[in-house]
Amino acid sequence: DKFAAGDKETLENAVNETISWLDASQEAAKEEYESKQKELEGVANPIMTKLYGAGGAPGAGGFPGGSGGAAPGGFPGAGAGHDDGPSVEEVD
């Protein structure tokens, strides 16, 4: 189990609380939903960052032979200085 016990409990509580709020707040305004989303992200993001940073998630270190978390072959403009692949203009 890659989660620390306290982190797992904190995340589960925050998710369950948010689900309960969503069930009870079907008529809420957009701003209320956005506020609740930010509240949940405030709890979840640090835990997920710690989990991914510890290498606890599959693919956290990127693909084998890849660089970081970049997709194989990279994305146009990703990894500045890497011009060894075809550009969009060269692809038929």
MODELLER restraints for C-alpha pairs under 7 A, 6 or more apart:
rsr = mdl.restraints
at = mdl.atoms
rsr.add(forms.Gaussian(group=physical.xy_distance, feature=features.Distance(at['CA:2:A'], at['CA:56:A']), mean=5.51, stdev=0.5))
rsr.add(forms.Gaussian(group=physical.xy_distance, feature=features.Distance(at['CA:3:A'], at['CA:51:A']), mean=6.84, stdev=0.5))
rsr.add(forms.Gaussian(group=physical.xy_distance, feature=features.Distance(at['CA:7:A'], at['CA:47:A']), mean=6.45, stdev=0.5))
rsr.add(forms.Gaussian(group=physical.xy_distance, feature=features.Distance(at['CA:11:A'], at['CA:43:A']), mean=6.81, stdev=0.5))
rsr.add(forms.Gaussian(group=physical.xy_distance, feature=features.Distance(at['CA:11:A'], at['CA:44:A']), mean=6.08, stdev=0.5))
rsr.add(forms.Gaussian(group=physical.xy_distance, feature=features.Distance(at['CA:14:A'], at['CA:40:A']), mean=6.35, stdev=0.5))
rsr.add(forms.Gaussian(group=physical.xy_distance, feature=features.Distance(at['CA:51:A'], at['CA:57:A']), mean=6.77, stdev=0.5))
rsr.add(forms.Gaussian(group=physical.xy_distance, feature=features.Distance(at['CA:52:A'], at['CA:60:A']), mean=5.64, stdev=0.5))
rsr.add(forms.Gaussian(group=physical.xy_distance, feature=features.Distance(at['CA:55:A'], at['CA:61:A']), mean=6.64, stdev=0.5))
rsr.add(forms.Gaussian(group=physical.xy_distance, feature=features.Distance(at['CA:61:A'], at['CA:68:A']), mean=5.85, stdev=0.5))
rsr.add(forms.Gaussian(group=physical.xy_distance, feature=features.Distance(at['CA:61:A'], at['CA:69:A']), mean=6.35, stdev=0.5))
rsr.add(forms.Gaussian(group=physical.xy_distance, feature=features.Distance(at['CA:62:A'], at['CA:68:A']), mean=4.71, stdev=0.5))
rsr.add(forms.Gaussian(group=physical.xy_distance, feature=features.Distance(at['CA:62:A'], at['CA:69:A']), mean=3.99, stdev=0.5))
rsr.add(forms.Gaussian(group=physical.xy_distance, feature=features.Distance(at['CA:62:A'], at['CA:70:A']), mean=6.58, stdev=0.5))
rsr.add(forms.Gaussian(group=physical.xy_distance, feature=features.Distance(at['CA:63:A'], at['CA:69:A']), mean=6.74, stdev=0.5))
rsr.add(forms.Gaussian(group=physical.xy_distance, feature=features.Distance(at['CA:66:A'], at['CA:72:A']), mean=6.08, stdev=0.5))
